[in-house]
Amino acid sequence: MDIIRRKPIEWTGDSREAIRRFPEVAKQRSGRELARVQEGLEPTDCKPMPSIGLRVSEIRMREDSGAFRVIYVAKFSEAIYVLHAFQKKAQKTPKAEIELARKRYRAMLRAC
């Protein structure tokens, strides 16, 4: 029997609390999608976010209550870093959300 080794998740800023504030369906889906990433799989709906950083991606979810995003980076061997999580209210991701994720990415790089 093969044991699946999951990378740990490191939460930056208030990303964990933000996901906890998601509606129940979005919260559960975020957990399932992050578990896929921990196992080395791609999320079911994701998009690269090079404007934030090298190999940063965004998990995209749409539920009855709206669109939700989880921005993460999984390129490091030690952990998956969740940089930001938020409810998307406009077609285009607001600059403030991108800038916050970029700031957290830079801070994470400095800490490594």
C-alpha positions in Angstrom: 0.0 0.0 0.0 1.4 3.4 -1.0 1.3 6.2 1.5 0.6 9.6 0.0 2.9 12.2 1.5 1.2 15.6 1.6 3.2 18.8 1.7 2.2 20.9 4.7 0.4 24.2 4.1 1.9 27.4 5.3 -0.7 30.2 5.6 0.4 33.8 5.0 -1.4 36.9 6.4 -5.1 36.2 7.1 -5.5 33.7 4.3 -6.6 30.8 6.6 -9.1 33.1 8.4 -10.4 34.3 5.0 -11.1 30.8 3.9 -12.9 30.1 7.2 -15.2 33.0 6.4 -16.1 31.6 3.0 -19.6 30.1 2.7 -19.7 26.4 3.7 -19.6 25.0 0.1 -16.7 27.2 -0.9 -14.8 26.4 2.3 -15.2 22.7 1.7 -14.2 23.0 -2.0 -11.1 25.1 -1.0 -10.1 22.3 1.3 -10.5 19.6 -1.4 -8.6 21.7 -3.9 -5.7 22.4 -1.5 -5.6 18.7 -0.7 -5.1 17.9 -4.4 -2.2 20.4 -4.5 -0.7 18.8 -1.3 -0.7 15.4 -3.2 1.1 16.9 -6.2 -2.0 17.2 -8.4 -3.4 20.3 -10.2 -6.6 21.8 -8.8 -9.7 21.2 -11.0 -9.8 24.8 -12.0 -6.7 26.9 -11.7 -4.8 29.7 -13.5 -1.2 30.8 -13.4 -0.6 34.2 -11.8 2.8 35.4 -13.1 1.9 39.0 -12.3 2.2 37.9 -8.6 5.3 35.7 -8.9 7.0 32.8 -10.5 4.9 29.7 -10.5 2.1 31.3 -8.4 -1.4 30.0 -9.2 -4.9 30.8 -8.4 -7.6 28.2 -7.5 -10.9 29.4 -9.1 -14.2 28.4 -7.6 -17.7 29.5 -8.5 -20.6 28.7 -6.1 -24.2 29.9 -5.8 -23.0 32.6 -3.4 -20.3 33.9 -5.8 -16.7 33.5 -7.1 -13.9 32.6 -4.7 -10.1 32.6 -5.2 -7.2 31.0 -3.3 -3.8 32.2 -4.5 -0.9 29.8 -3.6 2.6 28.8 -4.6 3.6 25.1 -4.5 7.1 25.2 -6.1 9.0 24.8 -2.9 9.7 21.4 -1.5 9.1 22.2 2.1 5.5 23.5 1.9 2.6 25.0 -0.1 2.2 28.6 0.7 -1.3 30.1 0.6 -0.8 33.7 -0.1 -4.3 35.1 -0.2 -8.0 34.0 -0.3 -10.9 36.2 -1.2 -14.3 36.5 -2.7 -14.1 37.9 -6.2 -16.9 40.5 -6.9 -15.8 41.8 -10.3 -14.9 40.3 -13.7 -11.3 41.4 -13.3 -9.3 40.6 -10.2 -8.9 44.0 -8.3 -5.4 45.4 -8.3 -5.5 45.6 -4.5 -6.0 41.8 -4.2 -3.1 41.1 -6.6 -0.9 43.6 -4.8 -1.6 42.0 -1.5 -0.7 38.6 -2.8 2.5 40.0 -4.4 3.5 41.6 -1.2 3.0 38.3 0.8 4.9 36.4 -1.9 7.9 38.7 -1.6 7.8 38.5 2.2 7.6 34.7 2.0 10.7 34.6 -0.3 12.7 36.8 2.1 11.8 34.5 5.0 12.9 31.3 3.2 
